[in-house]
Amino acid sequence: MKKSIIGGLLMFNGTIICLTIIILASCYIPSINTWRGTKLWFVIFGASDLKNAESLFLGVPFVIGVTLFFLGLLVLIIEYFGNNKV
């Protein structure tokens, strides 16, 4: 039961982090005028070789959020399919 709660909290925190960054980036999209690729991913990750490029550079927190999400999902899957000795 503890592992299920821990997995659920990890997954929830990862979801909150990623969705917050995506919402912030989508609000920031109209103010950029130079980008490469899609605007959303450019706003989140940025590019170091473009001069005067406006980006949030939130790639590291976004990757941490994705990692937390999949870590929590992995814990829940292991807990669901694990051997329960009752």
N, C-alpha and C positions, 0 to 999 in steps of 0.2 A: 504494500500500500504506500509506503514511503517513497519508493522508487517511482510510482505513478505520479505522485504529487510533484516530485522533483522534476520529472520529465515534462509534466504539464506546465510547470513554472518556467522551465528553460524555453520551451516552445512558445509560451505566451510572451516572454520577454523578447525573444528574437523577433516575433511578429510585430510587437509594438515598436521596436527599434527600426525595423525595415520599413514599416508603413509610415512612421513619422518622417523618415528621410525621404521616402517617395513623395509624400504630401508636400513637404517643404520644397523639394526640387520642382514639383509641378507648379507650385506657386511662384517660383523664381524663374521659370522658363521664359515668360514674356520679356524679361529685362535683359536677356543676353542677345548679342548681335553677331558673335563669332563662335562657331562651334565646328566640331568634326564628328561625323556619325549621327546618331540620334541625339536630339537635344536633352532628353531625360538622362541618359547615361553619361553624357558629357557634363551636365550640371552636377551629377553625383560624383563621378570619378575625376573629371577634369583632364587636362593635358599639360604637360610641363613644357612642351616645345612651342606652343602658341603664345605669342606675346600679347599682353593686354587682354587675355581671354578671361572672362568672368565665369568662375565656377565655385561651387561650395566646397569641393575637395573633401567629401564625406565618404570616400571609398573604404577606408579602414573601418569606421564604425558600421558601414553597411555590410561588409564582409563578416564582421563580428556578429552582427544580427542574424545573418544567414547561417553562420556556423552554430549559433545558439539554437536556432530553429531546428536544424537537422540533428543536432545533438539530442535535443529534447524528443524529437520524433524517434530517433534510434532507441533512446531509453524506453519510450512507450511501446515500441514494437517488441523489444526484448522482453519487457515485462508482460506484454500480452501473450506472446508465443512461448514464454519460458515455462519450464516444468513447475507446476504448482502442486506441492505435496501437502494435501490437506489431511 
